């Protein structure tokens, strides 16, 4: 059986990255896409969060996805209780050659402060540490 334990890339520990964007209602002037990040290619998005620090107006929701889509979060309520955390990503998403992540609000926010976060694994980027491997 082939032993790949000595292949350097296989033994290097990989990094989990987290990005966060705090969005104040005054930064969003309409329902156009708000570009939050450009996630590198060949990553696996494992979690997506939306935190309502200060609620928006009644019935305000947002989608989090790629170039205006809702692949990560769909119609997340942003009008409820302060400090509410939504985490609805159930299936990890591969980034392919890279993804532009956007938030799309259902209306022009007139109130609120929201935090969007994504956790992803960069499996081609190592942290320099090696696993213990057998001889």
N, C-alpha and C positions, 0 to 999 in steps of 0.2 A: 504494500500500500504506500502511496506517496506521502512523504512527511513534509508538510509546508510550514512547520513551526520555525524554521530558520530563515524564511523569506522575511526580509526586514519590514516591509509594509504590513505584513500580516501580524507581526509581533508588536507593532507600535500602537499604543493607546490612542484613541481618537478623541476629538473634542465635542462636547455638547455646547452649543452656542445659544444665547438668548438675546433677542432684541426687544426693545420696548420703545413705544412712542406715546408721549402724553399729548393729547389733543384737546385744546381749549375751544369752546364753542366759537369764539371770535376768529379762530384760524380757518374756519370752514365757512365759506360765503354762499354756498348753494349745494345742490345735490350732485355736483361733479365728483369724479374720483379724486380721492386724496392719496397721493403716493406716499407710502410710509417707508418702504425699504426695497432694496434690490438684494434678494437672497442668492448666494452663489449656486452654481450648478453642482450637480452630483451630491446633493444633500437630501436628507430625509427629514421633513417637517413632522414632528411628533406631537406637538401640543400647540394650541392657540387659545389665547385668553382675551377677554374684554372685561375691564374693571370700570364700573361706574363710580368714580370718586364723588362727583356732583351730578345729580340727575339732570337730564335734558328735559325739554318740554314733553307734554303728554304725547304718547304714541310714537316717540322717536325710536327708531331702530337703525342698525347698520349691518352691512355685509362686509366680510373680510375675505378677500380672495385675490385673484390674479387679474390685473388690468381691468378691474370693474366687476369681476365675478364674485361668486360666493362659495368658492371651494373649501374655505376654511371655517367660515361662520356665516350663517344665514339668518337675517332678521333678528339679531341680538337686541334684546330690550335695553334701552339706555335711559329710560324714563322712571325707573323704579327706585328702590331703596338705595341710599348712598352706600358705597363700599361693597356693592354686589359684584361677585366674580362669576363670569360665565366661561365655561370650558366645554365646548361641544364637539371638538374634533375627535371623531371616533376611529378614523382610518388614517394612518400616516400617508403623507403625500411626498412623492419624489419630485425634486425640482428640475430634473432633466438638465438643460443647459443654463438654468437660472430662471428666477421668477421675480417679477415686479409685484410687490404686495401692495394692495390698495384697500382703503376703507371707503365705502359708499353709503352715505347717510340717506335715510328715507325722506328727510326734509332738511331745510337750512336750520342748523341748531341755533336756537335763541338763548340757550342756557346749557350749562354742563361742562364737565371735565372728565375725559375718558382716557383710559390707558389700554393700549393694544400691545400684546406680547406674543411672540412666537418662539418656540424652542425647536431647535433643529440640530441634527447630527451631521457634522462635516466628516464623512468617512474617508476623504482623501487628505485631510489635514490632521497631522498627528501633534501630540504635545511633547514628543521627544522621549517619553518614558516607554520602556519595554515591558512586556509581560514576562513572567517567569515561564520558561519553556524547558522541556525535557531534553536531555543530552542525546 
